[in-house]
Amino acid sequence: MTTDSPVTFASLGLVEPLLRVLDARAHVAPTAIQAQAIPLLLAGRDLCGTAPTGSGKTGAFVLPILQRLAAAPFVGEGPHPVRALVLAPTRELAIQIDEAVGVYGAELPALRHGVVYGGMKPRAQRRALEGGVDILVATPGRLLDLLGQGLVALGAVETVVLDEADRMLDLGFITDVRAILKRLPKAGQKILFSATLPKDIVDLASYILKEPAHVTVAPVSHTAEHIRQIVLLVEKPDKRAALLRLLADPKVTRALVFIRTKDSADRLTNALRAGGVTAVVFHGDKPQAEREQALEHFEAGNARVLVATDIAARGLHVDHVSHVVNYDVPSVPETYIHRIGRTARAGAEGEAIMFCAKEEMAFLRDIERVVGRRILGG
């Protein structure tokens, strides 16, 4: 009787410098998305990946990019040309990806990397690009600005990654993305990752990808054990008052409130402020500078409540969130799991409270089936 050998990073074909870094950081085994995507990307395939936040997808594309560029390093005089481009929808995600490139590429010092995004001071931006970079991580709007100023060229790009493509759609970046793609060489590897695949993203994938491989990782179906989950039966007209009552409790020190639409997020934030609550809003219709400022106020404790839509807030990691409030019951159970995972991080305690109207009961039952437990009333 034989058994399948365990999948390791070495078995995926990664080279020794990358394996040493992974070992030093106690990355024992690849995640599901990494196990599927890394061999395909090392082979040069275009790829369309569907994976939720926290699945390890950044490593899934960063590690193959590092390996392929290191195998054929830039040789010549002058600045390093951009050979790999990663487009990300927000400053926060762009910074995270650039940090991952630095971590995973720690033993590949010949490779240069940099990050540019909206709101970055010109001096810091020039410094990021000084001497050229092999791997550039950028938000679409800022990259278009740089292209217009002649400060960056894309003629040598061998690999392009669109990360969280559905979020770029929600934040209104698809026009910018298409303008950038027109400036790239037709040859080369194209990689698209998205948590969901709405029609616009499917159309974009068919436009840029050539005979792509498809990899999919199912969303997680468990919730953190340190999260106290509560459902309150509240009809829709009464939800605003219920939230204000909840926020009157001093135990609610930092609350992340999820709501379905951007307009509703604005109205609720204004109502909270009128009720004496320090609140900020975070969604895709807000300019980048306003989103950054809102997040900074929330992280610094200057705002007690952050009201956010799902796609805009995906990937946010804020410490010490005491409560997550589902103002609307999400229609997709996995969305609920991702929402409440923003509290009780690093072993801390946290509460997840859901306001459920009669017409949302079916969504609640779906969530309970997926998480495998009843969610108790308050």
BATORFI-113535 format. One record per residue: x, y, z of N, C-alpha, C in turn; residue in one letter. Coordinates in steps of 0.001 Angstrom, whole numbers, padded with zeros to 6 digits, always signed. Atoms other than C-alpha are relative to their C-alpha. Layout:
<atoms>
XYZXYZXYZA
...
</atoms>
This chain:
<atoms>
+000858-001192+000000+000000+000000+000000+000888+001233+000000M
-000801-001212+000071+001387+003386-000939-000829+001192+000425T
+000664-001249-000374+000586+006831+000321+000645+001125-000783T
-000529-001154+000716+000972+010136-001425+001012+000723+000869D
-000995-000773-000732+004065+012084-000446-000580+001368+000334S
+000520-001324-000350+003312+015324+001409+000558+001061-000940P
-000447-001103+000845+003491+018484-000662+000874+000926+000832V
-000917-000928-000657+006452+020631+000322+000365+001104-000982T
-000455-001061+000896+007863+023854-001036+001080-000520-000942F
-001037+000573+000861+010808+021859-002350-000617-000811-001132A
+000622+000822+001037+008495+019489-004209-000694+000832-001074S
+000607-000891+000986+006930+022485-005965+001018+000528-000998L
-001039-000432+000932+010266+023239-007596+000687+001297+000357G
-000663-001232-000415+011412+026258-005614+001481-000247+000271L
-001455+000141-000129+015156+026903-005468+000441+000232+001446V
-000518+000026-001368+017354+026721-002389-000062+001356+000722E
+000078-001266-000745+017578+030475-001553-001412+000303+000517P
+001379-000223-000449+013786+030691-001393-000386-000997+001086L
+000311+001016-001013+013543+027446+000570+000619+000369+001348L
-000635-000400-001261+015997+028786+003159-000809+001093+000689R
+000811-001065-000579+013892+031906+003653-001293-000564+000577V
+001244+000596-000483+010698+029867+003969+000227-000810+001272L
-000324+000792-001181+012342+027530+006456+000271+000898+001201D
-000326-000916-001088+013670+030446+008527-001251+000654+000574A
+001248-000620-000456+010148+031861+008727-001046-001047+000399R
+000853+001103-000461+008703+028456+009707-001202-000219-000905A
+001028+000346+000975+006639+028145+006532+000218-001467-000383H
-000286+001428+000105+006507+024373+006759-000577-000598-001278V
+000669+000595+001154+004023+023514+004021-000743+001079-000776A
+000735-000979+000792+002453+025442+001132-001488-000052+000291P
+001455-000025-000094-001139+026551+001360-000582-000618-001272T
+000646+000637+001156-003674+025106-001066+000226+000801-001279A
-000176-000812+001203-003418+028041-003473+001453-000021-000451I
-001416+000065+000361+000381+027919-003339+000343-001337-000655Q
-000287+001330+000560+000486+024180-004005-000504-000117-001435A
+000555+000065+001349-001710+024624-007078+000675+000968-000966Q
-000425-001063+000913-000351+027877-008495+001494+000019-000285A
-001449-000180+000171+003424+027792-007952+000559-000825-001158I
-000561+000746+001141+004252+024920-010366-000449+000547-001351P
+000512-000546+001252+002037+026438-013054+000710+001293-000368L
-000647-001281+000269+003611+029869-012706+001480-000183-000298L
-001406+000284+000318+007142+028459-012650+000140-000512-001434L
-000028+000505+001374+006269+026784-015950-000345+001086-001017A
+000276-001106+000902+005321+030170-017393-001437+000145-000432G
+001404-000062+000412+001555+029616-017635-000660+001304+000449R
+000922-001011-000480-000955+032442-017507-000937-000671+000994D
+000793+000626-001057-003212+031941-014514-001124+000920+000434L
+001140-000681-000615-006647+032957-013265-000295-000708+001304C
+000168+000614-001311-006893+032319-009538-001149+000621+000773G
+001067-000456-000884-009876+032552-007225+000339-000466+001402T
-000423+000355-001355-008897+032694-003576-000367+001124+000956A
+000367-001026-000971-010062+034508-000447+001223+000614+000662P
-001047-000622-000801-008005+036874+001672+000489-000983+001061T
-000574+000871-001011-005631+035011+003967+000314-001394-000480G
-000235+001345+000539-005192+032028+001646+001453-000233-000405S
-001398+000147+000396-001515+032689+000914+000258+000313-001456G
-000160-000240+001435-002021+033974-002624+001167+000921-000306K
-001149-000872+000278+000660+036671-002281+001257-000829-000205T
-001136+000895+000190+003291+033986-001797-000122-000831-001256G
+000225+000836+001175+001706+032016-004619+000517+000653-001275A
-000542-000645+001206+002713+034645-007177+001356+000651+000221F
-001291-000659-000245+005658+036385-005478+001160-000991-000119V
-001106+000975+000027+007776+033230-005054+000385-000393-001431L
-000397+000316+001378+007610+032175-008741+000625+001188-000737P
-000589-001179+000647+008311+035753-009873+001460+000150+000411I
-001375-000123-000484+011413+035920-007690+000904-001055-000633L
-000830+001076+000536+012658+032558-008913+000297+000212-001482Q
-000200-000161+001443+012151+033295-012602+000911+001190-000307R
-000870-001154+000241+013797+036731-012419+001435-000286+000446L
-001342+000316-000488+016723+035425-010356+000743-000937-000947A
-000631+000940+000939+017362+032722-012960+000579+000706-001220A
-000508-000771+001145+017956+035393-015600+000149+001457+000436A
-000131-001340-000568+019228+038486-013734+000326+001056-001059P
-000302-001116+000891+019483+041891-015379+001507+000191-000083F
-001426-000237+000233+022908+042420-016909+000106+001216-000910V
-000169-001179+000831+023929+045793-018220+000232+001232+000835G
-000215-001278-000660+024585+049387-017414-001338+000711+000199E
+001178-000819-000195+022059+051845-016083-001018-000610+000940G
+001031+000464-000942+018864+051435-014060-000587-001352-000390P
+000696+001260+000264+017176+048070-013699-001357+000304-000630H
+001341-000196+000566+014117+047897-015979-001039-000769+000806P
+001089+000725-000657+010752+046879-014543-000273-001272-000799V
+000205+001279+000670+010456+043181-015359-001226-000735+000524R
+001228+000566-000565+007539+042258-013099-000809+001138+000595A
+000892-001055-000472+004569+044509-012379-001168-000635+000743L
+001147+000465-000783+001998+043888-009639-000913+001185+000242V
+000989-001046-000231-001135+046037-009630-000903-000415+001149L
+000835+000261-001172-003043+046264-006352-000958+001171+000183A
+001003-001057-000044-006195+048263-005588+000214+001071+001058P
-000144-000971-001083-005121+050019-002371+001437+000096+000475T
-001322-000209-000590-002095+051450-000668+000353-001125+000953R
-000290+000994-001028-002421+048949+002171+000441-001325-000618E
-000353+001265+000632-002345+045920-000092+001313+000118-000766L
-001251-000195+000735+000438+047357-002269+001202-000087+000939A
-001095+000035-000971+002620+047863+000796+000225-001420+000496I
-000129+001388-000467+001884+044328+002045+000718-000868-001034Q
-000624+000809+001050+002874+042834-001308+001483+000344-000121I
-001408-000404+000097+006078+044872-001508+000802-000544+001185D
-000686+000568-001174+006969+043772+002032+000234-001498-000196E
-000164+001435+000258+006387+040148+000996+001134-000253-000990A
-001109+000133+000957+008746+040617-001970+001332+000132+000726V
-001239-000183-000761+011389+041901+000434+000316-001173+000899G
-000206+001134-000917+010883+039046+002878+000421-001247-000774V
-000290+001225+000749+010807+036204+000340+001290+000116-000815Y
-001206-000192+000807+013643+037737-001676+001228+000382+000802G
-001098-000430-000865+015941+038278+001289+001346-000565-000426A
-001268+000609+000424+018574+035921-000164+000231+000158-001508E
-000194-000315+001424+018274+037327-003687+000278+001498-000115L
-000258-001445-000107+019931+040727-003135+000157+000717-001334P
-000169-000656+001300+020517+041370-006842-001324+000522-000547A
+001311-000437+000476+016772+041804-007355-000474+001214+000785L
+000493-001223-000633+015402+045269-006660-001521+000054-000094R
+001460-000142+000018+011825+046077-005771-000396+001346+000580H
+000504-001263-000515+009737+049153-005035-001505+000049-000077G
+001452-000136-000041+006199+050302-004350-000363+001474-000142V
+000511-001357+000151+004278+053410-005412-001522-000049+000095V
+001451-000032-000210+000729+054438-004512-000443+001440+000182Y
+000561-001331-000146-001555+057432-004284+000258+000580+001377G
-000271-000667-001264-000751+059993-001602+001448-000052+000429G
-001421+000113-000316+002951+059121-001606+000697+001300-000374M
-000703-001244+000286+005237+062161-001404+000955-000197-001176K
-000845+000141+001197+007181+062869-004623+001420-000466+000297P
-001376+000389-000314+010557+062506-002930+000085-001492+000315R
+000002+001431-000329+009686+059085-001505-000259-000837-001253A
+000291+000712+001239+008309+058051-004885+001243-000105-000875Q
-001233+000026+000790+011508+059027-006688+001024-000938+000620R
-000945+000884-000684+013540+057219-004051-000350-001457-000247R
+000427+001384+000238+011454+054059-004576+000423-000492-001373A
-000331+000378+001371+012299+054115-008276+001463+000255-000359L
-001388-000370+000280+015873+055329-007988+000837-001248-000331E
-000836+001126+000411+018280+053033-009822-000772-001096-000704G
+000822+001011+000658+015363+051135-011335-000394-001122+000948G
+000462+001133-000807+013455+048173-009936-000342-001152-000936V
+000398+001194+000756+013015+044618-011180-001475-000301+000198D
+001396+000291-000343+009657+044249-009408-000632+001280+000526I
+000700-001216-000414+007278+047195-009138-001413-000368+000434L
+001360+000158-000502+004134+047081-006990-000639+001385-000020V
+000590-001325+000179+001716+049919-007743-001507-000053+000043A
+001429-000189+000200-001825+051155-007466-000184+000578-001404T
+000138-000378+001408-003256+051794-010956+000074+001499-000273P
+000014-001439+000244-003894+055526-010669+001377+000616+000100G
-001338-000558-000168-000425+056325-009383+000935-000454-001116R
-000855+000464+001085+001241+054157-012009-000289+000768-001286L
+000332-000793+001191-000648+055997-014771+000615+001392+000083L
-000637-001303-000185+000596+059291-013315+001486-000077-000335D
-001429+000167+000242+004177+058025-013409+000290-000218-001481L
-000166+000226+001432+003782+056800-016969-000156+001309-000765L
+000219-001277+000661+002433+060192-017982+001160+000960+000170G
-001147-000865-000262+005446+061911-016412+001305-000555-000577Q
-001195+000602+000564+007860+059550-018118+000985-000497+001048G
-000882+000424-001094+009242+058373-014759+000149-001514+000094L
-000106+001451-000014+008710+054670-015419-000364-000517-001396V
+000275+000623+001300+008699+052442-018511-000367-001456+000216A
+000494+001364-000159+006968+049092-018977+000379-000909-001166L
-000340+000761+001192+008577+047878-022176+000715-001303+000251G
-000739+001221-000308+010623+045182-020418-000763-000943+000918A
+000774+000829-000946+007817+043711-018281-000206-001402-000569V
+000153+001402+000381+007824+039911-018425-001197-000656+000683E
+001112+000553-000770+005151+039219-015796-000821+001134+000571T
+000879-000976-000622+002124+041254-014746-001033-000739+000833V
+000973+000587-000917-000147+040449-011804-001078+001032+000299V
+001122-000801-000476-003603+041896-011170-000514-000677+001261L
+000422+000618-001259-004267+041208-007497-001306+000631+000469D
+001335-000422-000450-007814+041419-006090-000679+000821-001098E
+000546-000676+001173-009154+042297-009520-001438+000451+000218A
+001389-000408-000243-012778+042384-008329-000061+001265+000838D
-000055-001196-000827-011820+045005-005786+000389+001222-000840R
-000335-001098+000900-010212+047117-008513-001240+000466-000762M
+001249-000337+000671-013543+046947-010311-000867+000846+000918L
+000838-000717-000951-015382+048106-007180+000531+001400+000268D
-000604-001296-000287-012927+050959-006630+000143+000868-001247L
+000022-000814+001197-013323+052168-010209+001301+000063-000771G
-001316-000025+000622-009848+051228-011454+000074-000728-001342F
-000109+000853+001178-010751+049031-014412+000429+000798-001240I
-000427-000824+001137-010379+051876-016944+001503+000254+000056T
-001442-000203-000161-006920+052648-015534+000773-001276-000307D
-000682+001275+000230-005996+048970-015601+000100-000285-001497V
-000028+000246+001446-006954+048659-019264+000999+000927-000694R
-000959-000936+000594-004895+051774-020092+001435-000461+000245A
-001341+000509-000313-001866+050238-018343+000319-001233-000836I
-000224+001230+000766-002301+046883-020070+000375+000290-001450L
-000328-000357+001385-002142+048610-023467+001461+000387-000165K
-001401-000427+000062+001371+049811-022595+000974-001149+000261R
-000859+001144-000305+002666+046344-021763+000314-000801-001254L
-000286+000889+001131+004400+043954-024166-001087-001068-000127P
+001037+001012+000198+001935+041499-025716+000460-001358+000527K
-000536+001264-000518+004219+038594-024832+000190+000126+001512A
-000235-000016-001437+004856+037626-021240-001117-000670+000764G
+000922+000729-000865+003074+036024-018343-000996+000952+000639Q
+001056-000803-000610-000238+037391-017083-000684-000828+001095K
+000570+000683-001163-001684+036504-013664-001112+000862+000563I
+001135-000728-000567-005078+037496-012286-000521-000767+001210L
+000601+000580-001201-006306+036855-008750-001220+000818+000385F
+001226-000666-000405-009794+037652-007524-000728-000891+000997S
+000761+000800-000960-011910+036588-004570-001323-000451-000591A
+001234+000351+000705-014994+036587-006796+000227+000248-001491T
-000154-000156+001444-015484+036433-010559-001282+000539-000627L
+001140-000593+000693-018229+038845-011637+000287+000082-001502P
-000137+000030+001463-018848+039157-015385+001101+000932-000487K
-001023-000949+000450-016600+042223-015728+001403-000576+000156D
-001321+000587-000226-013665+040288-014270+000218-001172-000951I
-000119+001091+000978-014365+037264-016464+000357+000570-001371V
-000306-000647+001275-014352+039594-019473+001435+000507-000030D
-001378-000495-000068-011094+041187-018316+000984-001147-000121L
-000896+001159+000060-009490+037769-017828+000108-000524-001424A
-000040+000506+001374-010473+036671-021327+000753+000959-000915S
-000687-001026+000785-009010+039922-022663+001515-000086+000163Y
-001448-000083-000240-005570+039619-021047+000691-001359+000081I
-000658+001287-000242-004961+035910-020384-000030-000868-001251L
-000100+000885+001155-003809+033428-023023+000044-001448+000485K
+000100+001404-000399-004908+029811-022465+000390-000183+001475E
-000426+000028-001405-004774+030311-018696-000339-001296+000717P
+000375+001018-000981-004686+027685-016011-000955+000654+000997A
+000946-000519-000984-007481+028067-013462+000207-000740+001321H
-000113+000606-001326-006999+027493-009748-000996+000681+000926V
+001020-000515-000904-009623+027887-007074+000203-000597+001384T
-000046+000458-001389-009464+027690-003308-001298+000425+000653V
+001279-000299-000653-012723+027477-001414+000229+000876+001216A
-000105-000817-001202-013321+030087+001286-000021-000868+001257P
-000022+000721-001269-012760+029037+004867-001423-000175+000512V
+001347+000234-000525-015754+027593+006727+000007-000143+001522S
-000020+000035-001463-014738+028032+010352+000225+001407+000521H
-000167-001305-000623-014707+030966+012739+000880-000134+001224T
-000931+000030-001127-012220+031895+015432-000718-000344+001299A
+000659+000479-001234-012949+030229+018766-000097+001082+001060E
+000035-001055-001012-012287+033430+020714-001056+001066-000295H
+001010-000995+000355-015117+035312+018995-001348-000402+000595I
+001358+000218-000527-018412+035568+020893-000980+000514-001050R
+000901-000353+001095-021084+035539+018186-001428+000146+000519Q
+001337-000332-000496-024462+037132+018845-000847+000469-001180I
+000940-000539+000987-027506+037736+016658-001123+000708+000741V
+001098-000767-000578-030052+040409+017518-001072+000170-001069L
+001107-000146+000945-033461+040383+015832-000442+001453-000007L
+000276-001431+000114-033838+043960+014630-000547+000271-001393V
+000548-000338+001317-036106+045164+011830+000797+001153-000608E
-000874-000954+000692-034424+047327+009221-000184+001450+000452K
+000145-001402-000417-035984+050686+010270+000575+000285+001393P
-000458-000183-001380-034753+050083+013844+001495-000235+000170D
-001408+000385-000134-031152+049102+013077+000890+001172+000436K
-000840-001149-000349-029696+052606+013338-000064+000285+001494R
+000157-000248-001438-031111+053146+016820+000653-001123+000811A
-000614+001128-000704-029964+049651+017845+001519+000142+000027A
-001449-000178+000031-026420+050447+016753+000440+001091+000973L
-000340-001071-000945-026383+053691+018732-000081-000502+001437L
+000089+000569-001353-027556+051790+021824+001208-000891+000283R
-001158+000872-000175-024814+049234+021305+001258+000816+000268L
-001211-000811-000126-022167+051936+020956+000012+000821+001283L
+000017-000683-001305-023294+053500+024245+000722-000801+001066A
-000713+000869-000944-021620+050547+025958+001502+000294-000083D
-001430-000330+000029-018047+051580+026945+000887-001186-000344P
-000795+001173+000386-016894+047994+026297+000285-000027-001503K
-000221-000060+001448-017201+048748+022586+001045+001079-000254V
-001093-000971+000093-013808+050401+022297+000407+000312-001439T
-000351-000205+001406-013164+049929+018562-000870-000940-000830R
+000994+000805+000703-015952+048754+016260+000140+000163-001505A
+000008+000036+001461-015851+047747+012604-001404-000410-000419L
+001399+000221+000371-019361+048028+011135-000066-000267-001500V
+000128+000363+001408-020041+046209+007855-001425+000247-000477F
+001297-000342+000568-022865+047423+005638+000052-000288-001500I
+000015+000544+001355-023979+046369+002169+000392+001007-001079R
-000203-000925+001116-023893+049531+000029+000770+001248+000425T
-000787-001206-000263-021754+052657-000273-000885+001146+000496K
+000898-001074-000430-024701+055062+000018-000466-000218+001438D
+000415+000311-001367-025913+053290+003154+001127+000265+000988S
-001161-000246-000873-022394+053515+004606+000120+001487+000307A
-000080-001449-000227-022367+057301+004114-001107+000471+000929D
+001131-000444-000828-025836+057759+005619+000176-000443+001447R
-000165+000498-001365-025057+055574+008624+001103+000758+000724L
-001103-000739-000633-021752+057352+009301-000461+001384+000438T
+000508-001327-000364-023472+060739+009239-000934-000080+001203N
+000921+000158-001126-026156+059446+011626+000761-000265+001299A
-000804+000273-001197-023535+058114+014043+000660+001277+000504L
-000626-001256-000409-021714+061427+014041-001022+000931+000647R
+001059-000827-000582-025000+063237+014689-000375-000479+001398A
+000288+000570-001315-025465+060882+017645+001174+000075+000962G
-001129-000210-000904-022103+061879+019130+001079-001064-000062G
-000988+001069+000138-020084+058868+017922+001073+000435-000997V
-001091-000298+000936-016667+059433+016352+000082-001145-001002T
+000092+001048+001013-017070+057502+013093+000606+000487-001309A
-000525-000269+001334-015334+057332+009722-000528-001074-000943V
+000565+000906+000992-016370+055637+006482+001077-000408-000993V
-001020+000559+000890-014385+053431+004091-000716-000781-001096F
+000575+000742+001122-015709+052475+000651+000582+000507-001311H
-000671-000202+001272-014809+052495-003011-000262+001318-000693G
+000254-001281+000638-016372+055828-003968+000802+001135+000628D
-000817-001018-000646-014106+057709-001578+001365+000081-000681K
-001348-000107+000563-010842+059105-002997+001014-000723+000880P
-001036+000731-000726-007688+057244-002011+000443+000746+001249Q
-000484-000779-001156-006549+060082+000278-000994-000055+001157A
+001013+000051-001062-009848+060027+002180-000047-001380+000651E
-000016+001349-000576-009724+056233+002600+001204-000168+000926R
-001205+000110-000825-006174+056464+003920-000166+000760+001311E
+000196-000810-001204-007105+059230+006339-000983-000672+000954Q
+000980+000692-000847-010146+057292+007600+000651-001158+000733A
-000656+001144-000623-008043+054208+008241+000993+000452+001067L
-000966-000510-000977-005346+056221+009998-000700+000453+001276E
+000749-000443-001185-007929+057817+012316-000495-001202+000807H
+000514+001183-000687-009414+054406+013124+001133-000745+000695F
-001135+000720-000598-006032+052750+013744+000571+000752+001191E
-000574-000810-001077-004878+055642+015944-000951+000164+001182A
+000972-000140-001079-008053+055511+018043-000706+001340+000007G
+000688-001290+000085-009230+058968+016937-001440-000163-000455N
+001377+000340+000361-012351+057349+015490-000312-001353+000620A
+000366+001228-000710-014154+054688+017503-000653-001017-000919R
+000748+000867+000904-016121+053269+014559+000472+000217-001430V
-000254-000033+001438-015190+052418+010978-001157-000710-000683L
+001102+000571+000774-018196+051868+008687+000554-000343-001380V
-000654+000435+001231-017136+049840+005640-000878-000942-000804A
+000572+001020+000870-018391+047903+002650+000995-001150-000111T
-000834+001206-000009-017041+044385+002133+001221+000098-000905D
-001106+000050+000948-014931+044759-000995+001035+001058+000321I
-000963-001049-000334-013372+048072+000048+000845-000388+001195A
-000715+000317-001240-012404+046655+003459+000770-001299-000055A
-000700+001279+000075-011044+043336+002209+001503+000217+000128R
-001441-000111-000150-007465+042883+003344+000429+000959+001096G
-000370-000890-001096-007613+045475+006133+000334-000830+001238L
-000397+000688-001224-005807+044327+009259+000250+001058+001068H
-000089-000992-001067-006457+046589+012247+000006-000724+001335V
-000109+000655-001300-005363+045509+015711-001060+000539+000970D
+000817-000398-001151-007563+045610+018812-001418+000439-000378H
+001416-000224+000298-010980+045648+017117-000806-000803+001015V
+000740+000698-001064-013263+044837+020056-001289-000623-000517S
+001294+000475+000501-016459+044391+018032-000070+000125-001522H
+000404-000072+001394-017481+043556+014495-001522-000043-000026V
+001459-000070+000080-021050+044556+013708-000433-000253-001441V
+000618+000258+001300-022902+043023+010776-001322+000750-000022N
+001204-000820+000048-025380+045826+010206-001018-000630-000953Y
+000802+000811+000911-026697+043844+007241+000487-001438+000091D
-000400+001405+000023-026705+040051+007248+000524-000321-001394V
-000528+000302+001338-024414+038980+004394-000720-001184-000633P
+000704+001064+000710-026034+036810+001747+000901-001191-000291S
-000973+001071+000230-022846+034723+001369+000645-000358+001343V
-000526+000354-001323-021827+032784+004510+001489+000272+000162P
-001443-000221-000115-018110+033033+003739+000318+001469+000251E
-000196-001425-000273-018443+036820+003773-000118+000270+001491T
+000151-000138-001451-019666+036582+007357+001263-000446+000726Y
-001205+000532-000639-016638+034489+008289+001159+000980-000130I
-001085-000961+000189-014226+036995+006777-000237+001264+000810H
+000300-001214-000769-016021+039923+008411+000388-000156+001464R
-000194+000094-001446-015927+038614+011954+001437-000362+000360I
-001410+000289-000258-012317+037488+011591+000845+001225+000247G
-000756-001235-000275-011324+041139+012012+000103+000289+001487R
-000151-000125-001445-011803+040794+015764+000615-001289+000540T
-000612+001165-000662-010196+038370+018248+001243-000474-000744A
-001234+000355+000697-006908+038489+016351+001098-000273+001013R
-001162+000345-000835-003720+036999+017833-000422-000489+001382A
+000411+000599-001264-005658+035156+020537-000816+000890+000898G
+000790-000906-000828-007528+038186+021863-001472-000391-000040A
+001438+000215-000009-011200+038117+022763-000677+001038-000896E
+000732-000948+000818-013791+039777+020569-001446-000420-000126G
+001416+000285+000186-017498+040012+019830-000410+000328-001418E
+000588-000228+001314-019342+039717+016531-001507+000041+000171A
+001430-000207-000210-022870+041100+016595-000668+000209-001361I
+000703-000074+001273-025347+040684+013754-001426+000463+000228M
+001381-000473-000031-028548+042677+013273-000758-000721-001105F
+000723+000830+000973-031037+040371+011575-001480+000365-000031C
+001424-000272+000207-034405+041441+010168-000704-001275-000467A
+000766+001196+000380-037196+038983+009339+000368-000485-001398K
-000284+000399+001378-036394+039047+005625+001435-000500-000189E
-001386+000470+000080-032745+038167+006414+000201-001338+000706E
-000123+001244-000769-033492+035003+008413+000573-001140-000839M
-000527+001077+000848-032739+032727+005454+001515+000097-000116A
-001452-000191+000052-029262+034251+005195+000646-000476+001299F
-000522+000438-001298-028747+033636+008923+000079-001518+000070L
-000016+001469-000042-029672+029964+008555+001113-000563-000881R
-001101+000434+000865-027224+029599+005664+001340+000148+000716D
-001246-000233-000737-024464+031095+007813+000183-001061+001079I
-000094+000985-001073-025253+028746+010693+000344-001386-000550E
-000337+001303+000597-025093+025716+008377+001491-000068-000347R
-001402+000012+000411-021662+026725+007091+000941-000005+001209V
-000891-000056-001167-020139+027583+010485-000228-001181+000939V
+000227+001201-000785-021702+024452+011985-000453+000247+001424G
+000462-000290-001348-023325+026084+014978-001148+001004-000052R
+001016-001028-000139-026302+028130+016119+000653+001249+000534R
-000500-001280-000505-025575+031809+016669-001049+000515+000981I
+000931-000269-001081-027153+032786+019959-000443+001444+000013L
+000521-001364-000151-029320+035823+020657+000646+000697+001183G
-000596-000768-001088-028100+038615+022874-000954+000165+001170G
</atoms>
